[in-house]
Amino acid sequence: MAMVKHALVAGSMALLVGTTVGCGGSPPTDASVEEFCGADKSLLSITAARDESPSGAMQAAGEWGEALADVGTPEGIPDQARKGFEVTVRNLEILGDLDPDNPEESLEDVTKPSAEDMMAVNVYTQYVSTTCPVDASDLELLQ
């Protein structure tokens, strides 16, 4: 349970950390809703496989970012939600790459999030909550 708590904190940090300088290729835009929701909910299974340390949580955040980037978003996702997805993925990947012994130094390429990015992440979060509702079977992984 503590690991899930660390991973959720890491995921929250990813949304607040900001944007990176530069970025790689864009994640796909043709995922099915099932694939998209499965990648979003994969945080629960990823964290179950990690140790309960903060470094395990950072590693889980990075793996979650990779899972989201590999799957991408469904066609028809609103532009602002897609932008929020991209900001979230970049920041999760940053968290996964942090040096657990010196995370402050590892954040040199991160800037304060813009109001536009924060709004986009908010729109993305709302999109996920309506598109991928959590059900009781998802919560079984927390126990």
N, C-alpha and C positions, 0 to 999 in steps of 0.2 A: 504494500500500500504506500509506503514511503517513496518507493521508486516512481510510482505514478504521480505522486505529489511533486517530486523533483522534475519529472518530465513535463508536467503541466505548467510548472513555473518556468521551465526552459522555453516551452511553447509560447507562453505569455511574453517572456522576454523577447522572443523573436518578433513579436508583433510591435513591440515598443522600441526595439533597438534602433531602427532607422533603415536607411538604404545604403547600399554599398557603392563604392566607386567602381564603375564598370560592371558588366554582367556577361554571362555566357549565352548560349543559345536559348531560344524560347521553348518552354514545355509545349507538348502537343495541345491542339484545340479541338480534338475530335473524340475525346473519351466518352464512353457511355456514362450515364448517371450512376449506374451500379459500380463501375470501375472507379469513378471519381469518389464516391462515398466510401468505397472500400479502402482507398488510399488514405482518405481523411481519417477514417476510424482505425487505420493500421497503427496509429500511435499507441493504442492500448496493447496490442500484441508485441510491438517493438519494445515498449518499456518493460513488459513482463519478462523479456529475455535478457535484460541488462541488470547489472548490480545496482544497489540502492544509493550509490554515491552521487555527488553532484557531477563528477566526470562521466558517470554512466548516463546521467540525464542529458548531458550535453551531447554525448555520442548518440543517444536515442533521438534527440532533436535533429541532428544531422541526417540520420537514417530516415526519419519521417520526411524531412525536406526532399531527400532523394526520391522517396516513394511518391510523393506528390508530383515532383518534377517529371518522373518517368511516365506517370499516367496522364497528367495534364488536366484540362478542364473540358466539360461538355460543350458542344456547339450551342450557341445561343446564350451563353453566360453573359450577363451585362458587362459592358466595357470596364466600368469601375470595379466590379467584382473581380474580373480577370486581372486588373492592375493590382488589386489587393492580394490576390493569389500570388502573383509574381513577387511582390514585396515580401510576403510571408515566406515563400520558398527560399529566396535569397538569404533572409535573416536566419532561417532554420539551418541552412547550410553553413553560415558563419558560425553559429553556435556549435555545430558539430566539429568545426575546424579549430575551435579555441584550444589553447594550451591550458589544461586544467590547473597547472601550477602557476600560470601567470596570465589569467584571462584579460586583465586590463590592457596589457601590451598587445594582446591578440586582436583587440578591438580598434587598432589604429586606422583601419580602412572603413570604419563605420562612421556615419555622420548622424546628427540629430534628425529624426524623421520630420519631413515636411507635413504641413497641415493637409495637403493634398494626398500624400501617402497614407496618413492616418485615416482620412475619410475613406479612401479606397479599401483599406484593411477592414474598416467597419462595415462597408458594403459587402465585402467578401464574407465576413463572419456571419452577417445576416443571411446571405445566400446559402451558406453551408447549413445554418440552423433550419432553414425551411426546406432545403433540398435533401439533406441527410439527417433526418431526426434520429436521435439516439433511442434505442429500445432496450428492453430488459436483457436481451441476449448479449448486447454490447457491454453491459455492466457486469456480467459474469467474469470478465477478465480482470476486473478490479479486485476480486476476492482472492 
